[in-house]
Amino acid sequence: MTGLSKAFGGLNFNPQDFNADPVETAYRNALAERFDACITLAATGPAPKGMLTGDPIFAVPGSMLAVPALSLPVFEVGGMPLGLQVLGFMGSDAAAVSVAGGLLAILQP
C-alpha cells in the first residue's frame, strides 16, 4: 500500500485518477501554465509557546491534492516560528523546490 493509499483510508489510489475529469485537468493545466506555485502560510498562526509547530490545517489541501508541499521557516511572530508553504503541481516537484529556493533566497537574511 502506498503512502497515498494510506492517506485515503486504504483506498487504492493512482495519481492518474486525477486526470479522469477533463474539465478538472484543463483547469489544472491552465493554472500550471500561468503560475509556478501557490503560496500560503503553513499554519493558521505561530506555534503556541512550548510547541514546535502550530495548527497544521493548511497542510491538508496539499495532501488531498497529492501535490508537492514545502514549508519554509521564514517568519516569526512574537518570538515563535510561522512558516510559509509552497504548493506545487502534481508531477512538478522540482519546480516547487525551485520556487521554494528562490523564496528562501529572498526572505532569509
Contact map, one row per residue, 1 for C-alpha under 8 A:
1110110001010000000000000000000000000000000000000000000000000000000000000000000000000000000000000000000000000
1111110000000000000000000000000000000000000000000000000000000000000000000000000000000000000000000000000000000
1111111000000000000000000000000000000000000000000000000000000000000000000000000000000000000000000000000000000
0111111100001000000000000000000000000000000000000000000000000000010000000000000000000000000000000000000000000
1111111111111000000000000000000000000000000000000000000000000000000000000000000000000000000000000000000000000
1111111111100000000000000000000000000000000000000000000000000000000000000000000000000000000000000000000000000
0011111111000000000000000000000000000000000000000000000000000000000000000000000000000000000000000000000000000
0001111111101000000000000000000000000000000000000000000000000000000000000000000000000000000000000000000000000
0000111111100000000000000000000000000000000000000000000000000000000000000000000000000000000000000000000000000
1000111111110000000000000000000000000000000000000000000000000000000000000000000000000000000000000000000000000
0000110111111000000000000000000000000000000000000000000000000000000000000000000000000000000000000000000000000
1000100001111100000000000000000000000000000000000000000000000000000000000000000000000000000000000000000000000
0001100100111110100000000000000000000000000000000000000000000000000000000000000000000000000000000000000000000
0000000000011111110000000000000000000000000000000000000000000000000000000000000000000000000000000000000000000
0000000000001111111000000000000000000000000000000000000000000000010000000000000000000000000000000000000000000
0000000000000111111100000000000000000000000000000000000000000000000000000000000000000000000000000000000000000
0000000000001111111100000000000000000000000000000000000000000000000000000000000000000000000000000000000000000
0000000000000111111110001000000000000000000000000000000000000000000000000000000000000000000000000000000000000
0000000000000011111111011000000000000000000000000000000000000000000000000000000000000000000000000000000000000
0000000000000001111111001000000000000000000000000000000000000000000000000000000000000000000000000000000000000
0000000000000000011111111000000000000000000000000000000000000000000000000000000000000000000000000000000000000
0000000000000000001111111100000000000000000000000000000000000000000000000000000000000000000000000000000000000
0000000000000000000011111110000000000000000000000000000000000000000000000000000000000000000000000000000000000
0000000000000000001011111111000000000000000000000000000000000000000000000000000000000000000000000000000000000
0000000000000000011111111111100000000000000000000000000000000000000000000000000000000000000000000000000000000
0000000000000000000001111111110000000000000000000000000000000000000000000000000000000000000000000000000000000
0000000000000000000000111111111000000000000000000000000000000000000000000000000000000000000000000000000000000
0000000000000000000000011111111100000000000000000000000000000000000000000000000000000000000000000000000000000
0000000000000000000000001111111110000000000000000000000000000000000000000000000000000000000000000000000000000
0000000000000000000000000111111111000000000000000000000000000000000000000000000000000000000000000000000000000
0000000000000000000000000011111111100000000000000000000000000000000000000000000000000000000000000000000000000
0000000000000000000000000001111111111000000000000000000000000000000000000000000000000000100000000000000000000
0000000000000000000000000000111111110000000000000000000000000000000000000000000000000000000000000000000000000
0000000000000000000000000000011111110000000000000000000000000000000000000000000000000000000000000000000000000
0000000000000000000000000000001111111100000000000000000000000000000000000000000000000000000000000000000000000
0000000000000000000000000000000111111100000000000000000000000000000000000000000000000001000000110010000000000
0000000000000000000000000000000100111110000000000000000000000000000000000000000000000111100000010010000000000
0000000000000000000000000000000000111111000000000000000000000000000000000000000000000111000000000000000000000
0000000000000000000000000000000000001111100000000000000000000000000000000000000000011110000000000000000000000
0000000000000000000000000000000000000111110000000000000000000000000000000000000000011100000000000000000000000
0000000000000000000000000000000000000011111100000000000001000000000000000000000001111000000000000000000000000
0000000000000000000000000000000000000001111100000000000101100000000000110000000001111000000000000000000000000
0000000000000000000000000000000000000000111111000000011111100000000000000000000001100000000000000000000000000
0000000000000000000000000000000000000000111111000000011111000000000000000000000000000000000000000000000000000
0000000000000000000000000000000000000000001111100000011000000000000000000000000001000000000000000000000000000
0000000000000000000000000000000000000000001111110000110000000000000000000001100111000000000000000000000000000
0000000000000000000000000000000000000000000011111011111000000000000000000000000111000000000000000000000000000
0000000000000000000000000000000000000000000001111111110000000000000000000000000100000000000000000000000000000
0000000000000000000000000000000000000000000000111110000000000000000000000000000100000000000000000000000000000
0000000000000000000000000000000000000000000000011111000000000000000000000000000000000000000000000000000000000
0000000000000000000000000000000000000000000000111111110000000000000000000000000000000000000000000000000000000
0000000000000000000000000000000000000000000000110111110000000000000000000000000010000000000000000000000000000
0000000000000000000000000000000000000000000001110011111100000000000000000000000010000000000000000000000000000
0000000000000000000000000000000000000000001111110011111100000000000000000000000001000000000000000000000000000
0000000000000000000000000000000000000000001110100000111111000000000000000000000000000000000000000000000000000
0000000000000000000000000000000000000000011100000000111111110000000000000000000000000000000000000000000000000
0000000000000000000000000000000000000000001100000000001111110000000000000000000000000000000000000000000000000
0000000000000000000000000000000000000000111100000000001111111100000000000000000000000000000000000000000000000
0000000000000000000000000000000000000000011000000000000111111110000010000000000000000000000000000000000000000
0000000000000000000000000000000000000000000000000000000111111111000000000000000000000000000000000000000000000
0000000000000000000000000000000000000000000000000000000001111111100000000000000000000000000000000000000000000
0000000000000000000000000000000000000000000000000000000001111111111110000000000000000010000000000000000000000
0000000000000000000000000000000000000000000000000000000000111111111000000000000000000000000000000000000000000
0000000000000000000000000000000000000000000000000000000000011111110000000000000000000000000000000000000000000
0000000000000000000000000000000000000000000000000000000000001111111000000000000000000000010000000000000000000
0001000000000010000000000000000000000000000000000000000000000111111100000000000000000000010000000000000000000
0000000000000000000000000000000000000000000000000000000000000110111110000000000000000011111010000000000000000
0000000000000000000000000000000000000000000000000000000000000100011111000000000000000011110110010000000000000
0000000000000000000000000000000000000000000000000000000000100100001111100000000000001111000000010000000000000
0000000000000000000000000000000000000000000000000000000000000000000111110000000000001110000000011001000000000
0000000000000000000000000000000000000000010000000000000000000000000011111000000000111100000000000000000000000
0000000000000000000000000000000000000000010000000000000000000000000001111100000000111100000000000001000100000
0000000000000000000000000000000000000000000000000000000000000000000000111110000011110000000000000000000000000
0000000000000000000000000000000000000000000000000000000000000000000000011111000011110000000000000000000100110
0000000000000000000000000000000000000000000000000000000000000000000000001111100011110000000000000000000000000
0000000000000000000000000000000000000000000001000000000000000000000000000111111111000000000000000000000000000
0000000000000000000000000000000000000000000001000000000000000000000000000011111111000000000000000000000000000
0000000000000000000000000000000000000000000000000000000000000000000000000001111100000000000000000000000000000
0000000000000000000000000000000000000000000000000000000000000000000000000001111110000000000000000000000000000
0000000000000000000000000000000000000000000001111000000000000000000000000001111111000000000000000000000000000
0000000000000000000000000000000000000000000001100001100000000000000000001111101111100000000000000000000000000
0000000000000000000000000000000000000000111011100000010000000000000000001111100111110000000000000000000000000
0000000000000000000000000000000000000000111000000000000000000000000000111110000011111000000000000000000000000
0000000000000000000000000000000000000011110000000000000000000000000000111110000001111100000000000000000000000
0000000000000000000000000000000000000011110000000000000000000000000011110000000000111110000000000000000000000
0000000000000000000000000000000000001111000000000000000000000000000011110000000000011111000000010011000000000
0000000000000000000000000000000000001110000000000000000000000100001111000000000000001111100000010000000000000
0000000000000000000000000000000000011100000000000000000000000000001110000000000000000111110110110000000000000
0000000000000000000000000000000100001000000000000000000000000000001100000000000000000011111110010000000000000
0000000000000000000000000000000000000000000000000000000000000000111100000000000000000001111110000000000000000
0000000000000000000000000000000000000000000000000000000000000000001000000000000000000000111110000000000000000
0000000000000000000000000000000000000000000000000000000000000000000100000000000000000001111111110000000000000
0000000000000000000000000000000000000000000000000000000000000000001100000000000000000001111111111000000000000
0000000000000000000000000000000000000000000000000000000000000000000000000000000000000000000111111100000000000
0000000000000000000000000000000000010000000000000000000000000000000000000000000000000001000111111110000000000
0000000000000000000000000000000000011000000000000000000000000000000111000000000000000111100111111111000000000
0000000000000000000000000000000000000000000000000000000000000000000001000000000000000000000011111111100000000
0000000000000000000000000000000000000000000000000000000000000000000000000000000000000000000001111111110000000
0000000000000000000000000000000000011000000000000000000000000000000000000000000000000100000000111111111000000
0000000000000000000000000000000000000000000000000000000000000000000001010000000000000100000000011111111100000
0000000000000000000000000000000000000000000000000000000000000000000000000000000000000000000000001111111110000
0000000000000000000000000000000000000000000000000000000000000000000000000000000000000000000000000111111111000
0000000000000000000000000000000000000000000000000000000000000000000000000000000000000000000000000011111111100
0000000000000000000000000000000000000000000000000000000000000000000000010100000000000000000000000001111111110
0000000000000000000000000000000000000000000000000000000000000000000000000000000000000000000000000000111111110
0000000000000000000000000000000000000000000000000000000000000000000000000000000000000000000000000000011111111
0000000000000000000000000000000000000000000000000000000000000000000000000100000000000000000000000000001111111
0000000000000000000000000000000000000000000000000000000000000000000000000100000000000000000000000000000111111
0000000000000000000000000000000000000000000000000000000000000000000000000000000000000000000000000000000001111
